[in-house]
Amino acid sequence: MQNDFSSVAEQVAQVLRDCLREGRWQKTVPGRNRLAEELGVNHKTAGAALRILEAEGLLEAQGPGRERKIMHNVAKAPVALRIKIFAYEKSDLMSHFFTETLHRLQSAGHIAEFATKTLSDLGMDVKRIARFVAKTEADAWIVVAGSKDVLSWFASQRVPTFAMFGNSVQLPLASASPKKSGALVELVNRLVGFGHHRIVMLAREDRRQPTPGVFEQIFIAQLETHGIRTGSYNLPDWGDHPEDLRQHLGSLFRHTPPTALIVDDTQIFLAVVQHLARLGIAAPENISLACTDSSSTFEWCRPKVTHITWNHRSVIKHVVKWADRLSRGIHDRSTKVTRANLVLGGTIGPVPETQGLQEGLRETKNHPWTS
């Protein structure tokens, strides 16, 4: 995520890009101090914006004291791009969010389609992904929820890449992601306020390995803020397949059942709900459940699911804008961070009476789904 200074510099850079496309200047652009005065910003911000345009190849420095030269590709006519969306897993191909992204790119004149493999198909393995990319014809890639290693590899390639979600912090890639940390802190605080101390987060493997991601670290840190001792129980290493999930839930609820579960994926959340239902465990009567992702299916649930949501359309808009700039020869690496909000539903509440929950678990101890 960019800091405030770089965000302002990028905004000024966008103003300069628009001025260049409109033909405001012919051969050179005014110097840093003059631009700062015209745009009402300080000279450091103006200088940073000019350097951004240099890095994009729109301007060329001609030495100290000389105005920067405007390059020929500023007014380049847009071209249709072959854009491949590298989905995280197959379920993304049916997601309304990703199909809308695809449709918007196609409506903008691009040849956009999903890649024939997903990151999960290739095991999030950089070498396998590199071989697949080398065999795939594409002018640009949109990578969904890529790991740090995968996105670092894309950042080292010449092909333009957009990181949609994933761990792209401090990488020179255009990206868009929700800022969910504030909503997560609010969620943990509410659960602790309800009396919960055995709180477990179920996260995908790439969010846990080789080290927990920033979001997961915030979860652990917030528990510790409340004086809760943390360990692998709170952020378990359960694998990353349906069978792994089933086995871990069976073990988790057989020995030290949590009173609250936070799940970072809508598919996993629904699988958890189904598994618990087979054990006779319901939210919020026996356990508190929340999801850190959002789904339209949550609106149909009763009680309504407590979850974290954000403005999906702003992310799609940023992707389409990135593709538009790229089609005009502008390699945009700007970052879009969308604030997320906690939606309180009826699936969280006070800690259930321990006796009642334990009795229910004893009755299902020999249930086939707990084996």
ChimeraX attribute file (.defattr): number of C-alpha atoms within 10 A of each C-alpha:
attribute: neighborCount
match mode: 1-to-1
recipient: residues
	/A:1	17
	/A:2	14
	/A:3	7
	/A:4	9
	/A:5	12
	/A:6	16
	/A:7	17
	/A:8	17
	/A:9	21
	/A:10	24
	/A:11	15
	/A:12	23
	/A:13	21
	/A:14	17
	/A:15	13
	/A:16	20
	/A:17	20
	/A:18	14
	/A:19	14
	/A:20	20
	/A:21	14
	/A:22	11
	/A:23	12
	/A:24	11
	/A:25	12
	/A:26	9
	/A:27	13
	/A:28	16
	/A:29	20
	/A:30	14
	/A:31	16
	/A:32	20
	/A:33	15
	/A:34	13
	/A:35	20
	/A:36	18
	/A:37	12
	/A:38	9
	/A:39	13
	/A:40	10
	/A:41	15
	/A:42	13
	/A:43	16
	/A:44	14
	/A:45	22
	/A:46	26
	/A:47	18
	/A:48	19
	/A:49	24
	/A:50	27
	/A:51	18
	/A:52	21
	/A:53	21
	/A:54	17
	/A:55	12
	/A:56	15
	/A:57	17
	/A:58	23
	/A:59	24
	/A:60	18
	/A:61	15
	/A:62	10
	/A:63	8
	/A:64	7
	/A:65	9
	/A:66	12
	/A:67	17
	/A:68	21
	/A:69	17
	/A:70	20
	/A:71	15
	/A:72	11
	/A:73	14
	/A:74	20
	/A:75	17
	/A:76	12
	/A:77	9
	/A:78	14
	/A:79	13
	/A:80	18
	/A:81	20
	/A:82	16
	/A:83	24
	/A:84	23
	/A:85	25
	/A:86	26
	/A:87	24
	/A:88	21
	/A:89	15
	/A:90	14
	/A:91	10
	/A:92	16
	/A:93	19
	/A:94	9
	/A:95	12
	/A:96	12
	/A:97	15
	/A:98	18
	/A:99	15
	/A:100	13
	/A:101	22
	/A:102	23
	/A:103	14
	/A:104	17
	/A:105	24
	/A:106	18
	/A:107	12
	/A:108	16
	/A:109	16
	/A:110	20
	/A:111	16
	/A:112	24
	/A:113	19
	/A:114	18
	/A:115	20
	/A:116	13
	/A:117	17
	/A:118	22
	/A:119	23
	/A:120	15
	/A:121	15
	/A:122	15
	/A:123	12
	/A:124	17
	/A:125	14
	/A:126	18
	/A:127	12
	/A:128	14
	/A:129	20
	/A:130	15
	/A:131	10
	/A:132	14
	/A:133	18
	/A:134	10
	/A:135	8
	/A:136	12
	/A:137	10
	/A:138	19
	/A:139	17
	/A:140	20
	/A:141	22
	/A:142	23
	/A:143	25
	/A:144	21
	/A:145	22
	/A:146	25
	/A:147	23
	/A:148	17
	/A:149	14
	/A:150	21
	/A:151	24
	/A:152	19
	/A:153	14
	/A:154	25
	/A:155	19
	/A:156	12
	/A:157	10
	/A:158	9
	/A:159	12
	/A:160	21
	/A:161	27
	/A:162	28
	/A:163	26
	/A:164	25
	/A:165	17
	/A:166	21
	/A:167	22
	/A:168	26
	/A:169	15
	/A:170	9
	/A:171	17
	/A:172	18
	/A:173	22
	/A:174	22
	/A:175	28
	/A:176	24
	/A:177	23
	/A:178	20
	/A:179	18
	/A:180	20
	/A:181	19
	/A:182	13
	/A:183	19
	/A:184	24
	/A:185	18
	/A:186	14
	/A:187	24
	/A:188	21
	/A:189	17
	/A:190	16
	/A:191	24
	/A:192	19
	/A:193	14
	/A:194	15
	/A:195	14
	/A:196	21
	/A:197	21
	/A:198	20
	/A:199	24
	/A:200	23
	/A:201	21
	/A:202	24
	/A:203	24
	/A:204	17
	/A:205	17
	/A:206	20
	/A:207	21
	/A:208	19
	/A:209	11
	/A:210	8
	/A:211	11
	/A:212	16
	/A:213	17
	/A:214	14
	/A:215	17
	/A:216	20
	/A:217	14
	/A:218	16
	/A:219	22
	/A:220	22
	/A:221	15
	/A:222	17
	/A:223	20
	/A:224	12
	/A:225	11
	/A:226	13
	/A:227	10
	/A:228	16
	/A:229	12
	/A:230	16
	/A:231	9
	/A:232	8
	/A:233	14
	/A:234	20
	/A:235	20
	/A:236	16
	/A:237	16
	/A:238	18
	/A:239	16
	/A:240	14
	/A:241	11
	/A:242	11
	/A:243	11
	/A:244	13
	/A:245	18
	/A:246	18
	/A:247	15
	/A:248	18
	/A:249	20
	/A:250	21
	/A:251	14
	/A:252	16
	/A:253	18
	/A:254	17
	/A:255	10
	/A:256	11
	/A:257	20
	/A:258	20
	/A:259	26
	/A:260	28
	/A:261	22
	/A:262	24
	/A:263	22
	/A:264	22
	/A:265	17
	/A:266	18
	/A:267	13
	/A:268	19
	/A:269	20
	/A:270	15
	/A:271	15
	/A:272	19
	/A:273	15
	/A:274	14
	/A:275	18
	/A:276	19
	/A:277	12
	/A:278	15
	/A:279	20
	/A:280	14
	/A:281	18
	/A:282	16
	/A:283	20
	/A:284	19
	/A:285	16
	/A:286	25
	/A:287	22
	/A:288	25
	/A:289	27
	/A:290	27
	/A:291	29
	/A:292	25
	/A:293	19
	/A:294	19
	/A:295	18
	/A:296	8
	/A:297	11
	/A:298	17
	/A:299	12
	/A:300	10
	/A:301	12
	/A:302	10
	/A:303	14
	/A:304	16
	/A:305	23
	/A:306	23
	/A:307	26
	/A:308	22
	/A:309	20
	/A:310	19
	/A:311	12
	/A:312	16
	/A:313	12
	/A:314	15
	/A:315	22
	/A:316	20
	/A:317	16
	/A:318	20
	/A:319	22
	/A:320	19
	/A:321	15
	/A:322	20
	/A:323	28
	/A:324	22
	/A:325	14
	/A:326	20
	/A:327	20
	/A:328	17
	/A:329	19
	/A:330	20
	/A:331	21
	/A:332	25
	/A:333	20
	/A:334	20
	/A:335	21
	/A:336	21
	/A:337	17
	/A:338	16
	/A:339	15
	/A:340	21
	/A:341	20
	/A:342	21
	/A:343	19
	/A:344	15
	/A:345	19
	/A:346	17
	/A:347	23
	/A:348	26
	/A:349	22
	/A:350	19
	/A:351	22
	/A:352	19
	/A:353	11
	/A:354	12
	/A:355	9
	/A:356	11
	/A:357	17
	/A:358	16
	/A:359	11
	/A:360	15
	/A:361	20
	/A:362	11
	/A:363	11
	/A:364	18
	/A:365	17
	/A:366	11
	/A:367	13
	/A:368	10
	/A:369	15
	/A:370	20
	/A:371	13
